[in-house]
Amino acid sequence: MLLCIDTGNTNTVFSIWDGEKFLAHWRISTDHRRTADEYYVWLSTLIAVRKFELQVNACIISATAPRVVFNLRVLCNRYFDTRPLVVGKPDCLLPVPPRVDEGTRPGPDRLANTVGAFDRHGGDTVVVDFGTATNFDVVDVDGAYVGGVIAPGVNLSLEALHMAAAALPHVDVTMPERVIGTNTVACIQSGIFWGYIGLIEGIIKRMRAERDRPMKVVATGGLAPLFDQGFDLFDHIEDDLTVHGLRLIYDYNKEMGNG
């Protein structure tokens, strides 16, 4: 079995691939202080609840929070007796290398999203990933990552607003009934929701104009369904796009004798 680990700035997702399908996805908060032993106790407990035998013999990691990689490597080495592939490192090959400015290192999650989106939807695709940041990743016709946009994430924007303005409360992200709010909470919800609708529409429109061709739009991340309520922003929503890309990257490395 293959263990795919997608570590973001806020959460880390562990997914088990049995060669044909993902058996499970588990999420834990990202914390660089968490040890390999703690990861294993948590993971083995969840596996016991699902009542299937864990026989991991390969691991691949995508980590936008670099300080957690060491303990994840130890987890793979100590408990699964395997050396993990780490996306973004020189020894982890990609089906098509990214085409960006020299010296630029795209985030590993963006590379995994690109590979996953190209496999499912082909080239000329934009991936909108709702995470700590809201990323827009452009997938070229041959599957290469060729750049994109990084905007503040939805929850990050709410938290910054709450912290910078003492009189403003922290509110949940939701679609308000009206654009014009008649109380403070409704005003904030409207600003966040409709502000991000405008941001998404505007960036996608400019990307299509800049590339002068049709571009499919694929959304992923926990808040993607919130912004897909009849606004025709996205062609597809993929809740497992990143780990799907990780699995494909592992398969490619194995085919190249690098797994």
Residue, then its C-alpha position, 0 to 999 in steps of 0.5 A: m500500500l502507498l501512504c500519501i501525505d499532503t502537509g499544508n500550513t494548517n492541516t495534514v492529510f494522510s491517504i491510503w492507496d491500495g493499488e486500485k483506490f483510496l481506502a481512507h483519508w484522515r486529517i490532522s492539524t499541522d504541527h512541526r512539534r509532532t513526533a513520528d511516534e505521535y503520528y504513528v499512534w494517531l494513524s494506527t488508532l484510526i486504522a484500527v477503527r476502520k478494521f483493515e490491516l495496514q501494510v504500507n510499503a511506500c510513502i510520498i510526501s508533499a509539504t508546504a510546511p518544511r519543518v514537519v518533513f523531518n518527523l514525517r521521514v522518520l515516521c516512514n523510515r521507522y514504522f514502515d521501513t521505507r524511504p519516502l519520496v518528497v515532492g519538490k526535492p531533486d530526487c523526486l521526478l515529475p512527468v513534466p517539469p514546471r516552466v517558471d523563472e529560474g530559481t523559482r521552486p513552486g510549492p509541492d502541493r501546486l505541483a501535485n495539483t497540476v499532475g492530478a488535474f492534467d490526468r483527469h481534465g487535460g491541459d489548459t486548466v486552472v486549479v483553484d485550491f482553497g487552503t491557507a492561501t487561495n492558489f490559482d495554478v495554470v496547467d499547460v497543454d502538455g501538463a506542465y505547471v507554468g505559474g499562477v496566482i497566490a491570494p490570501g486564503v478565506n479563513l486567513s483573511l477573516e482572522a486578519l480582519h478580526m485581529a487588526a480591528a478589535a471591534l469586529p468579531h470573528v465570523d463563520v464563512t457563509m453565503p449571505e442572503r443579501v449583499i448589503g448587510t444590516n448588521t456587523v456580522a452580515c457585513i463581514q460575511s458579505g465582504i468575504f463571500w462576495g469579495y472572493i466571488g469577485l476575486i475568482e471571477g476576475i482572476i480567471k477572466r484575466m488568465r483566459a484573456e492573457r492565454d487567449r484560449p478557453m481554460k477549464v477551471v477545477a476547484t479543490g479544498g474544503l471551501a470549494p463547494l461554498f463558492d460553487q452555489g450556482f455561480d458557474l465558476f468551476d467546471h469540476i470540484e475535486d476533493d482528493l486532487t492533491v493526493h491523486g496527484l501524489r499517487l501519480i507522481y509516485d507511479y511515475n517515479k516507480e516506472m522510471g526506476n526511482g521508486 
